[in-house]
Amino acid sequence: MSDPTSARGEGVRLAATLAVAGLVSGLAIVLAYRWTLPTIRANQAAALERAVFEVLPGAARMERAVWDGSRLAAATGGGGETGDSIFAGFAADGALVGWAVPAAGAGFQDTIKLIFGLDPEGARTLGMTVLESRETPGLGDKIYKDPKFVAEFRGLVVAPLIELIKGHGEAPNQVDAITGATISSKAVVRIVNQAAALWRPRLPAPGAPPG
């Protein structure tokens, strides 16, 4: 006959072993995350910087600008990708090329993060690139893999609104929807429209630098 006390002891030891293993594994994950976090953030910052220059053709340098609640001012430190800050792009001669606006919103699968450029007056887009997306491979991912769709965000009139058209849009504010990915392409247009509506009134008059 087995000893109940011995069986209970074995169970306790097993539970303790599993608990310790779980604790060690959890600690290892936390330490690994903290160890790699600076590298992750540096890579994200580098990717964002590349994207800024991509959507602001002709820019040689960039400066982050922050909305302080009443005006747009030059930033003095780091900042988030979306919400309260944008980027001013300047040509080699110091002329303002335009504004790079980070934005995010719901897509078909998950949140879509993107950045788009506006001319100095905030009247037309200069380009758009998707920073992060989990849209359906082969369909929704065409919002950044389809060069024709991406190219349509160069020179779009943003006021009153950019329109998504099924077919061939000819107006200066129209974008052709991606076949099979209407929801994802509609999401991109909505995100750009919302961010443009938010930031256009905040931009300084042409010739007036941030701050």
N, C-alpha and C positions, 0 to 999 in steps of 0.2 A: 504494500500500500504506500502511495506517495505521501510525503510529509507536506501538509498544507502550509506550514510555516516556511518551509524551504521554497515552495512554489511562489508564495507571496514575496519572499525575498528576491527571487529571480525576477519577478515582475517589477519590483521597485528598482532593481539595478538596471533593467532594460529601459524603464521610463527615464531614469536618471541619465543613462547613456545617450538616449535620444534627445533629451533636453539639452545636454551639454553640446552635442553635435549641432543641434539647431542654433544654439547660442553662438558657437564658434563660426558657423556658416554665415549667420546674420552679421556678426561683427566683421567678418572678412569682406562681405558685400559692401558694408558701410565704409570700411577703410579703403577699399578699391575705388568706390565712387568718389570719396574725398580726394584720393590721390590723383585720379584722372580728371576731376572737375576743372582745374585750371587749364588743362589741355583742351578739354571740350569747349570751354568758354572762349579760349583763344582761337580755336578753329571756327566757332560760330561768328566771332567778330571779324575774322579774315574773310569768311564767306559773305557776310553782310557788306563789308567794304567793297569786295569785288562786284557785288550786285548793285551797289550805289553807282559805281562807275559804268556799269553795263546799261543802266536805265538813264544815265545822264551822259550821252555821247559828247565828247569834247572836253569833259571835265578833267582837270589835272590835279585838283585837290578837293577835299571835302571838309565841311565843318558841321558838327551836330548843333541843331538849334532846338530850344525847348520852349514850349508854351507855358508861361507862368500864371496864366489865368487872365491876363490883360494884354500881353504882347509877346512877340516871338523874340527870344534873347539867345545869344551865343551860349552854348553849354560849357561848363568848366570841368566836367568829369564824365564818367561812363553813364550809360542809360539803357533803358529797355528798347526793344525792337519796335514796339507799337505803343500807341496811346498818346504820350505827351511830347514826343520828339520827332523831328524830321531831319533831313540832311541837305545842306546847301552845297552845290557843286560849282566850282570856279574854274575858269579857263586859265591857261598859263599867264595871261596878261592881267588876271584878277577879275575879269568880267564874270558876272553871275550867269552860269549856264542854265540852272534850273534847280528844282527841288525834288529830292527823292523821298517818297512817302511810304513808310512801312505800314502795312494794314493786314488785318486778319478777319476771318468770318467763317461761318459754317459752309462746308461743301456737301457733297453727296455722302461721303463716308465719314469724314472727320473735318477738323478745322484746317482751312487753307491759309497759309501765311505767304504773303507776297510783298513786293515793293514795286512802285511805279514812279516814273519821273514826270514832273510837270515843268512847263516852260516858266520863265521868270514871272510872267503875268498870271500864271495858274490857269491859262485858257486851254492849253492843249497838252496831251500826254507826249512824252518823249520816248517811252519804252516801258516794258513790264517784264518782270521775271518772278517765278514762283520760288519762294524760299523753302517751303515745307508743304507736303501734300501726301495724303494716303488714299487718293482717289483710285478707282478701279483700274488695275493694269490693263492696258490695251484699249481703254475707253476714256475714263476720266483723267488718266495721266497725260492725255493729249493736250491738256491746258498748258503744259510746259514742254512736251515732246513734239508738238505740232508747230513747226516754224512759221507756218502761215498764220495760225491763230495768234501766236506771240507777236508777230510782225504787225498785226492789225492795231496794236496799242502804240504805234508810233504815229503821232500827228492827229490823234482823235480829239475832237472838240468835246469838252467835258460839261459844258453848260448848254441847255438845262440838265441833260442826263445823257450818258452813253446808252445806246439801245442795242439789244441783241436781236438779230434778224435771222430767221430760218430761210436761207437762200443766199442771195447776193445783195448785201447792203451797199448803197451808193452814197448815202448822205455822210457828211464828215464826222458824224457822231455815231455811226453804226458799225457793229461788229458781226461777222458771220458766225452763227452757232456751229459748234463742232458736231458733225453727224455721229449719233450714238452716244454723245456726251453732253446733251443739252443742259442737264442739271448742273454739271460741273462748270461749263462755260458760262451759264447764267450766274453761278455763284461768284465767279471771278469778276464779272461785270458789276454785280451788286456790291462787292467789296470795294472795288475801285470807285464806284459812284458815291458810296457812303463816305469813304475817306476823303475824296475830293471835295465833297460838300462840307465836310468838317474843316478842312485845312485852307481852302481857298479864301474864306473871309479873314483868316489869320495872317496871310502872307503880307509882308510889307509892300509898300508901293514900289514899282520898278525904280531901281537906283538906290533904294534905301536898304543897306545891309542889315542882317539880324542884329538886334541889340543896339 
